[in-house]
Amino acid sequence: MSHAIAIASDHAAYAMKAELAEWLRNEGHEVLDLGTNGPESVDYPDYGYRLAKAIEEGKAARGVALCGSGIGISIAVNRNPHARCALVSEPLSASLARQHNDANVIAMGARLLGIEMAKACITTFLATEFLGDRHQRRVDKLSHPEGTPA
């Protein structure tokens, strides 16, 4: 599996995505930039699906999904059972997403967070390990909802 970090956004977050991609590269990470790359209106689901596919195919181990609020793109990413995307707004939620949910993607809203908070969330997300143990069975159910009791 790749150790790359995939990053994708819609038009509302393209400037933040570009800045974060450059910052991640400067921090020594391999970055898979999945677009968009301009202010022209695009549909966030297309970019969320593209990011989730990169996770599924092993082209990236982690992902960062961005749109205006982070909500729409997180929903799109989570349509793929190989992706566990958590909407985060500060480092504690990024940490808990990794520790308890084994999130492999975080989503953030470019209209809601500043660039320094976004960097802090990503730093925590990348540095935090999944705790496993009792959390593992819950994470397994996230990827296999058809196997859970009614």
N, C-alpha and C positions, 0 to 999 in steps of 0.2 A: 504494500500500500504506500502511496505517496505521502510525504510529509508536508505537501503543499497546503497552503491556505487559499481556498477559493473565496472570491469576493464578488458580489453582484449588487446592483441597485437599479432602481428606476430613475427617471429624470429628476425627481425631487431630491434625490440623494447622490447624484452623479459627482458633484464637487467633493462631497465628503468621502465618497468611495475612492476617488482619485488621490486625495490626500492620505487616506488610510493605507491604500495600496503602496504608495511611495514610502510611507513611514515603515510599513511592515518589511519592505525590501531593505530599507536602511538598517533595520533591526536584524537582518540576516535571514529572513524567511523567503522561501520560494512562494510567489504569489501567482495564482491563476485568476486573472481579471476577466470576468465573464460579461462585462458591460453593465449598463449602457454607458456611452461616452459623450453625452451631450445633453443639452436642455430640451431637446425635442421630446414631446410627449410619447411615452411608451407604456405598455401594460406590464405592471409589476409581476403578475403571475408568470409571464414568460421568463423573467429573470430568476424568480424563485425556483421554478421548475428546472431551469438550466443549472443552478447551483446544486440542487438536490441530486440531479443526475450525475454531476461531477463527484459527489460524495458516494453515491451508489456504485459508480464505476471505478472507485478507488483513485481517481485523478487528484483528489484532495482528501486529507484526513479531517480537516476542520473547515468551517465556512463562516463568513460574515455576510449577512443579508441586510440591505438597507433600503428603506423607502421613506416617505415623508413621516409616517408615524411608526413604522416597523411592524405594524399589525398585519396589513395585507400581504406583504412578502413572507411573513412568518407563517401565515395560513397556507400560502402556496408551497413553501418548502415542506411543510408537514404533510402534504398530500402524498409524499413519497415515504413508504415505510422504512427506508434506510436512513432517513434523516430525522433527527430529533432537534428541532429548532426551538429555542427559548427566546422570547422577547425580554430584553434586559434594559435597565436604565441606570444602573450603578454597579460597582464591582461586587457587592454582596449577592445580587441576583445572578450575576455571571458565575460566581463561585458556587452557589447552590445549584445552578443548572448543571454544572459539571459534576459536583459531588454526589448529588441525589438522583439526577436524571440522565447522566452520561450524555448530555447534549453535545452534539457534534457540530452544531451551527448556532450562532447567536444572531438575533435580529435587533436592530436599533432604528430609531426614528431620527432622521437628519433634521427635522423641524423641531425636535424636542430636546435633543442633546447637543452640547457643544463638542468640538473636536477633542478636547483634552479628556472629557468624560468618556467619550467613545474609545479613546486609546486606553484609558484605565480599565474599561470593561474588557477590551480585547486582551490586554496584558494578563488580567486575572483569569480570563477564560482559558488562555493558552497555558498558564502555569498550574492550573488546578487539575488534580487527578480525580477520577471517579472512585467513590468509596467502595463500590461493590457490596458484598454482604447482603443485608436485607433489601437493599435497593435494587439488586440485580433482578429479582423476580418481577419487580414492578416495571423495570425497563424492558424486560422480555415481553411483558404484556403490551407495551407501547408499540412494539413492532409486530405483534400478532394478536390484534384485537378479536379476531374470530375465535380464539382459543380461551377467552375469558368467560367466567360464569355470568349468566344473565341476571 
